[in-house]
Amino acid sequence: MGWKTAKIEYVNGYKIVEVDGPTFKVYDGDRQLGDDFPYPGEAAAYATSLPNRDHSRR
């Protein structure tokens, strides 16, 4: 078995990362925000509910 490459998506300036499980995590830079989400739509909805960030990526 090989390593699974994490999928990364940006929503509202926040990074959403898919990890094994699958589990989706929302990050502001290196800091995780909120809980782990079982579905990408839940993570995206959470990121959308947060204040809009500057779209510069760290």
PyMOL commands that place a pseudoatom at each C-alpha (Angstrom):
pseudoatom trace, name=CA, resn=MET, resi=1, chain=A, elem=C, hetatm=0, pos=[0.000, 0.000, 0.000]
pseudoatom trace, name=CA, resn=GLY, resi=2, chain=A, elem=C, hetatm=0, pos=[1.215, 3.498, -0.819]
pseudoatom trace, name=CA, resn=TRP, resi=3, chain=A, elem=C, hetatm=0, pos=[0.816, 6.808, 0.880]
pseudoatom trace, name=CA, resn=LYS, resi=4, chain=A, elem=C, hetatm=0, pos=[-2.358, 8.733, 0.228]
pseudoatom trace, name=CA, resn=THR, resi=5, chain=A, elem=C, hetatm=0, pos=[-1.753, 12.302, -0.858]
pseudoatom trace, name=CA, resn=ALA, resi=6, chain=A, elem=C, hetatm=0, pos=[-3.866, 14.785, 1.087]
pseudoatom trace, name=CA, resn=LYS, resi=7, chain=A, elem=C, hetatm=0, pos=[-6.366, 16.738, -0.993]
pseudoatom trace, name=CA, resn=ILE, resi=8, chain=A, elem=C, hetatm=0, pos=[-6.393, 20.469, -0.293]
pseudoatom trace, name=CA, resn=GLU, resi=9, chain=A, elem=C, hetatm=0, pos=[-9.096, 22.958, -1.213]
pseudoatom trace, name=CA, resn=TYR, resi=10, chain=A, elem=C, hetatm=0, pos=[-9.507, 26.624, -0.277]
pseudoatom trace, name=CA, resn=VAL, resi=11, chain=A, elem=C, hetatm=0, pos=[-12.904, 28.009, 0.751]
pseudoatom trace, name=CA, resn=ASN, resi=12, chain=A, elem=C, hetatm=0, pos=[-13.421, 31.603, 1.911]
pseudoatom trace, name=CA, resn=GLY, resi=13, chain=A, elem=C, hetatm=0, pos=[-9.633, 31.900, 2.383]
pseudoatom trace, name=CA, resn=TYR, resi=14, chain=A, elem=C, hetatm=0, pos=[-9.420, 28.846, 4.681]
pseudoatom trace, name=CA, resn=LYS, resi=15, chain=A, elem=C, hetatm=0, pos=[-7.653, 25.610, 3.809]
pseudoatom trace, name=CA, resn=ILE, resi=16, chain=A, elem=C, hetatm=0, pos=[-9.686, 22.386, 3.876]
pseudoatom trace, name=CA, resn=VAL, resi=17, chain=A, elem=C, hetatm=0, pos=[-7.581, 19.236, 4.014]
pseudoatom trace, name=CA, resn=GLU, resi=18, chain=A, elem=C, hetatm=0, pos=[-8.860, 15.689, 3.489]
pseudoatom trace, name=CA, resn=VAL, resi=19, chain=A, elem=C, hetatm=0, pos=[-7.053, 13.106, 5.609]
pseudoatom trace, name=CA, resn=ASP, resi=20, chain=A, elem=C, hetatm=0, pos=[-7.550, 9.372, 6.041]
pseudoatom trace, name=CA, resn=GLY, resi=21, chain=A, elem=C, hetatm=0, pos=[-10.921, 8.304, 7.265]
pseudoatom trace, name=CA, resn=PRO, resi=22, chain=A, elem=C, hetatm=0, pos=[-12.018, 10.293, 5.239]
pseudoatom trace, name=CA, resn=THR, resi=23, chain=A, elem=C, hetatm=0, pos=[-11.951, 13.243, 7.579]
pseudoatom trace, name=CA, resn=PHE, resi=24, chain=A, elem=C, hetatm=0, pos=[-11.942, 16.903, 6.576]
pseudoatom trace, name=CA, resn=LYS, resi=25, chain=A, elem=C, hetatm=0, pos=[-10.179, 19.576, 8.627]
pseudoatom trace, name=CA, resn=VAL, resi=26, chain=A, elem=C, hetatm=0, pos=[-10.377, 23.370, 8.303]
pseudoatom trace, name=CA, resn=TYR, resi=27, chain=A, elem=C, hetatm=0, pos=[-7.149, 25.337, 8.825]
pseudoatom trace, name=CA, resn=ASP, resi=28, chain=A, elem=C, hetatm=0, pos=[-6.228, 28.988, 9.204]
pseudoatom trace, name=CA, resn=GLY, resi=29, chain=A, elem=C, hetatm=0, pos=[-2.541, 28.752, 8.359]
pseudoatom trace, name=CA, resn=ASP, resi=30, chain=A, elem=C, hetatm=0, pos=[-1.225, 25.955, 10.594]
pseudoatom trace, name=CA, resn=ARG, resi=31, chain=A, elem=C, hetatm=0, pos=[-4.013, 26.221, 13.185]
pseudoatom trace, name=CA, resn=GLN, resi=32, chain=A, elem=C, hetatm=0, pos=[-6.989, 23.866, 12.936]
pseudoatom trace, name=CA, resn=LEU, resi=33, chain=A, elem=C, hetatm=0, pos=[-10.389, 25.504, 13.370]
pseudoatom trace, name=CA, resn=GLY, resi=34, chain=A, elem=C, hetatm=0, pos=[-13.458, 23.627, 14.552]
pseudoatom trace, name=CA, resn=ASP, resi=35, chain=A, elem=C, hetatm=0, pos=[-13.860, 19.885, 14.703]
pseudoatom trace, name=CA, resn=ASP, resi=36, chain=A, elem=C, hetatm=0, pos=[-13.044, 17.160, 12.217]
pseudoatom trace, name=CA, resn=PHE, resi=37, chain=A, elem=C, hetatm=0, pos=[-15.828, 16.908, 9.637]
pseudoatom trace, name=CA, resn=PRO, resi=38, chain=A, elem=C, hetatm=0, pos=[-16.993, 13.633, 8.014]
pseudoatom trace, name=CA, resn=TYR, resi=39, chain=A, elem=C, hetatm=0, pos=[-18.072, 15.318, 4.757]
pseudoatom trace, name=CA, resn=PRO, resi=40, chain=A, elem=C, hetatm=0, pos=[-16.424, 17.979, 2.577]
pseudoatom trace, name=CA, resn=GLY, resi=41, chain=A, elem=C, hetatm=0, pos=[-19.665, 19.954, 2.359]
pseudoatom trace, name=CA, resn=GLU, resi=42, chain=A, elem=C, hetatm=0, pos=[-19.776, 20.317, 6.149]
pseudoatom trace, name=CA, resn=ALA, resi=43, chain=A, elem=C, hetatm=0, pos=[-16.175, 21.564, 6.240]
pseudoatom trace, name=CA, resn=ALA, resi=44, chain=A, elem=C, hetatm=0, pos=[-16.880, 24.014, 3.395]
pseudoatom trace, name=CA, resn=ALA, resi=45, chain=A, elem=C, hetatm=0, pos=[-20.042, 25.282, 5.128]
pseudoatom trace, name=CA, resn=TYR, resi=46, chain=A, elem=C, hetatm=0, pos=[-18.068, 25.844, 8.324]
pseudoatom trace, name=CA, resn=ALA, resi=47, chain=A, elem=C, hetatm=0, pos=[-15.324, 27.727, 6.439]
pseudoatom trace, name=CA, resn=THR, resi=48, chain=A, elem=C, hetatm=0, pos=[-17.975, 29.836, 4.701]
pseudoatom trace, name=CA, resn=SER, resi=49, chain=A, elem=C, hetatm=0, pos=[-19.517, 30.730, 8.074]
pseudoatom trace, name=CA, resn=LEU, resi=50, chain=A, elem=C, hetatm=0, pos=[-16.204, 32.155, 9.304]
pseudoatom trace, name=CA, resn=PRO, resi=51, chain=A, elem=C, hetatm=0, pos=[-15.125, 35.754, 8.619]
pseudoatom trace, name=CA, resn=ASN, resi=52, chain=A, elem=C, hetatm=0, pos=[-13.664, 36.136, 5.130]
pseudoatom trace, name=CA, resn=ARG, resi=53, chain=A, elem=C, hetatm=0, pos=[-9.864, 35.919, 5.194]
pseudoatom trace, name=CA, resn=ASP, resi=54, chain=A, elem=C, hetatm=0, pos=[-7.324, 37.598, 2.978]
pseudoatom trace, name=CA, resn=HIS, resi=55, chain=A, elem=C, hetatm=0, pos=[-6.713, 35.101, 0.188]
pseudoatom trace, name=CA, resn=SER, resi=56, chain=A, elem=C, hetatm=0, pos=[-2.944, 35.059, 0.682]
pseudoatom trace, name=CA, resn=ARG, resi=57, chain=A, elem=C, hetatm=0, pos=[-1.863, 31.507, 1.409]
pseudoatom trace, name=CA, resn=ARG, resi=58, chain=A, elem=C, hetatm=0, pos=[0.706, 30.828, 4.095]
for i in range(1, 58): cmd.bond("trace and resi %d" % i, "trace and resi %d" % (i + 1))
show_as sticks, trace
zoom trace
